Amino acid sequence: MPSTVSIQLYQPNKRLYYDTYQTSLGTVLLVGNEEAIVALHFLESSVNKHLDVIEQRLERYPLCDPAIMQTHWQKIIHQKSYQLALQGTHFQQKVWEKLLTIPAGTRCSYQRLASLLGTPKSTRAVANAIGRNNIAYCIPCHRIVRSDGSLGGYRWRITIKEKLLIAETSNCTSSLWECHVNSVQGFNSKVNQEHFRSKLGLY
């Protein structure tokens, strides 16, 4: 993970942008404003469905802008410092910020995380807050497992959670992103771009 992650509150008046990327974990949807990353989803369904969820949570529909998003994407895949804009309740934000303190290559139980927050009886509330995390990987909810060591659930498919944990344990997260091009920018032909956008639901 990057040496520095700066946290700021989500500001709904700022224009949101998005782009998609092909990775070994499947298609990634990245959303942000000009300064910070706002959402990262591993797509389980059409892009439009994920964008609809983001619009409901952030009250703003993002515009596709590969040029702006490329800066954020490069910081993620090269583990450089970046900013995250959080939108949620005070408790949810406390949970997400605590997740950022869990080192890569390690795992933490829901119960342990609740204790670290100073609320040992709030395991269920902590789990719910983790489930509301909108920024996969950057806010490492994949490092939270059950007390018995089993992986538990993961909003973006358990197979992705397992791959992330294995890659971090092996200190080779760069392999998750390398040799994969931006899913829209990777097509030079205007016809191919339009076909791919249509296929993904990008209009």
C-alpha positions as CSV (number, residue, x, y, z in Angstrom):
1,M,0.0,0.0,0.0
2,P,1.1,3.6,-0.5
3,S,3.3,5.3,2.2
4,T,0.7,8.0,2.7
5,V,-3.1,7.9,2.3
6,S,-4.7,11.3,2.9
7,I,-8.3,11.3,4.0
8,Q,-10.8,14.0,3.1
9,L,-14.6,14.3,3.5
10,Y,-16.6,13.7,0.3
11,Q,-17.8,17.0,-1.2
12,P,-20.9,16.5,-3.2
13,N,-20.5,19.8,-5.1
14,K,-17.4,18.4,-6.9
15,R,-17.7,16.9,-10.3
16,L,-17.2,13.1,-10.3
17,Y,-15.5,11.2,-13.1
18,Y,-14.9,7.5,-13.8
19,D,-13.1,5.0,-16.0
20,T,-12.8,1.2,-16.2
21,Y,-9.7,-1.0,-16.3
22,Q,-9.0,-4.6,-17.2
23,T,-7.0,-6.5,-14.6
24,S,-6.3,-10.0,-13.6
25,L,-9.1,-9.6,-11.0
26,G,-11.6,-8.6,-13.8
27,T,-12.9,-5.2,-14.7
28,V,-12.3,-2.5,-12.2
29,L,-14.5,0.7,-12.0
30,L,-12.7,3.7,-10.6
31,V,-14.5,6.9,-9.6
32,G,-13.1,10.1,-8.3
33,N,-13.0,13.9,-8.5
34,E,-9.9,15.8,-9.6
35,E,-8.2,15.5,-6.2
36,A,-9.3,12.2,-4.7
37,I,-10.5,8.6,-5.2
38,V,-14.2,8.2,-4.3
39,A,-15.0,4.6,-5.3
40,L,-13.4,1.5,-6.6
41,H,-15.5,-1.5,-7.5
42,F,-14.7,-4.9,-8.9
43,L,-17.5,-5.3,-11.4
44,E,-19.9,-8.2,-10.8
45,S,-22.5,-6.8,-13.2
46,S,-22.8,-4.1,-15.8
47,V,-21.0,-0.8,-15.3
48,N,-24.4,1.0,-15.3
49,K,-25.6,-0.9,-12.3
50,H,-22.6,0.0,-10.3
51,L,-22.8,3.6,-11.4
52,D,-26.4,3.6,-10.3
53,V,-25.4,2.4,-6.8
54,I,-22.7,5.1,-6.7
55,E,-25.2,7.8,-7.7
56,Q,-27.6,6.7,-5.0
57,R,-24.8,6.9,-2.4
58,L,-23.1,10.0,-3.6
59,E,-26.0,11.8,-5.1
60,R,-24.1,12.5,-8.3
61,Y,-23.7,10.6,-11.5
62,P,-20.0,10.5,-12.7
63,L,-18.8,11.3,-16.2
64,C,-16.4,9.1,-18.1
65,D,-13.0,10.9,-18.3
66,P,-10.0,8.6,-18.8
67,A,-7.5,11.4,-18.7
68,I,-8.4,12.5,-15.2
69,M,-8.8,9.0,-13.8
70,Q,-5.5,7.8,-15.2
71,T,-3.6,9.8,-12.6
72,H,-5.5,8.1,-9.7
73,W,-5.1,4.7,-11.3
74,Q,-1.4,5.0,-11.7
75,K,-1.0,6.0,-8.1
76,I,-2.9,2.9,-7.1
77,I,-1.1,0.3,-9.2
78,H,2.3,1.8,-8.4
79,Q,1.5,2.2,-4.7
80,K,2.1,5.9,-4.6
81,S,0.5,8.3,-2.1
82,Y,-3.1,9.3,-2.9
83,Q,-6.2,10.9,-1.4
84,L,-9.5,9.2,-0.6
85,A,-12.8,11.1,-0.2
86,L,-15.0,9.3,2.3
87,Q,-18.8,9.6,2.4
88,G,-20.6,7.9,5.3
89,T,-21.7,8.2,8.9
90,H,-19.1,9.2,11.6
91,F,-18.9,5.6,12.8
92,Q,-18.5,4.2,9.2
93,Q,-15.6,6.6,8.6
94,K,-14.0,5.6,11.9
95,V,-14.1,2.0,10.8
96,W,-12.7,2.7,7.3
97,E,-9.9,4.8,8.7
98,K,-9.0,2.0,11.2
99,L,-8.9,-0.4,8.3
100,L,-6.1,1.7,6.8
101,T,-3.9,0.9,9.8
102,I,-4.0,-2.8,9.2
103,P,-0.7,-3.7,7.4
104,A,-0.6,-5.5,4.1
105,G,0.0,-9.2,4.5
106,T,-1.8,-9.4,7.8
107,R,-5.4,-10.3,8.7
108,C,-7.7,-9.0,11.4
109,S,-10.9,-10.4,12.8
110,Y,-14.2,-8.4,12.9
111,Q,-14.1,-8.7,16.7
112,R,-10.5,-7.5,16.9
113,L,-11.3,-4.5,14.7
114,A,-14.2,-3.6,17.0
115,S,-11.8,-3.8,20.0
116,L,-9.3,-1.6,18.2
117,L,-12.0,1.0,17.7
118,G,-12.7,0.9,21.5
119,T,-16.2,-0.6,21.0
120,P,-15.7,-4.4,21.5
121,K,-19.4,-5.1,21.5
122,S,-20.0,-3.5,18.1
123,T,-18.9,-6.4,15.9
124,R,-22.1,-6.4,14.0
125,A,-22.0,-2.6,13.4
126,V,-18.4,-2.9,12.3
127,A,-19.3,-5.6,9.8
128,N,-22.1,-3.5,8.4
129,A,-19.7,-0.5,8.0
130,I,-17.2,-2.7,6.2
131,G,-20.0,-3.8,3.9
132,R,-20.7,-0.2,3.1
133,N,-17.1,0.5,2.0
134,N,-17.2,2.0,-1.4
135,I,-13.4,2.0,-2.1
136,A,-12.3,-1.6,-2.5
137,Y,-8.5,-2.4,-2.1
138,C,-7.6,1.1,-1.2
139,I,-9.6,0.8,2.0
140,P,-8.5,-2.8,2.7
141,C,-11.7,-4.5,4.0
142,H,-10.4,-7.7,2.4
143,R,-8.0,-8.0,5.3
144,I,-10.9,-8.6,7.7
145,V,-11.6,-12.3,8.4
146,R,-13.6,-14.3,10.8
147,S,-12.3,-15.2,14.3
148,D,-11.7,-18.8,13.3
149,G,-9.4,-17.6,10.4
150,S,-11.8,-18.4,7.6
151,L,-12.2,-15.6,5.0
152,G,-15.8,-14.7,5.7
153,G,-17.7,-12.7,3.2
154,Y,-16.6,-10.0,0.7
155,R,-18.8,-7.6,-1.2
156,W,-16.9,-8.1,-4.5
157,R,-16.7,-11.9,-4.5
158,I,-14.7,-14.2,-2.1
159,T,-12.4,-15.3,-4.9
160,I,-11.1,-11.7,-5.3
161,K,-10.6,-11.4,-1.5
162,E,-8.5,-14.6,-1.5
163,K,-6.4,-13.4,-4.5
164,L,-5.8,-10.0,-2.8
165,L,-4.7,-11.7,0.5
166,I,-2.4,-14.1,-1.3
167,A,-0.8,-11.3,-3.4
168,E,-0.2,-9.2,-0.3
169,T,1.3,-12.1,1.7
170,S,3.6,-12.7,-1.2
171,N,4.4,-9.0,-1.6
172,C,3.4,-9.1,-5.2
173,T,0.3,-7.0,-5.5
174,S,1.7,-5.3,-8.7
175,S,1.1,-8.6,-10.5
176,L,-2.7,-8.0,-10.0
177,W,-2.6,-5.0,-12.3
178,E,0.4,-5.3,-14.6
179,C,0.1,-6.0,-18.4
180,H,-3.5,-4.9,-18.5
181,V,-4.6,-1.8,-20.3
182,N,-7.4,0.6,-19.7
183,S,-10.5,-1.1,-21.0
184,V,-11.7,1.8,-23.0
185,Q,-8.5,3.6,-23.9
186,G,-7.0,0.3,-25.0
187,F,-9.0,0.5,-28.3
188,N,-7.6,2.8,-31.0
189,S,-10.5,2.4,-33.4
190,K,-13.5,4.7,-32.7
191,V,-15.8,1.9,-33.8
192,N,-14.2,-0.6,-31.4
193,Q,-14.4,2.0,-28.5
194,E,-18.1,2.5,-29.2
195,H,-18.7,-1.2,-29.4
196,F,-16.9,-1.8,-26.1
197,R,-18.6,1.1,-24.4
198,S,-22.0,-0.3,-25.5
199,K,-21.0,-3.8,-24.3
200,L,-20.2,-2.4,-20.9
201,G,-23.1,-0.1,-20.7
202,L,-20.9,3.1,-21.1
203,Y,-22.8,5.8,-22.8
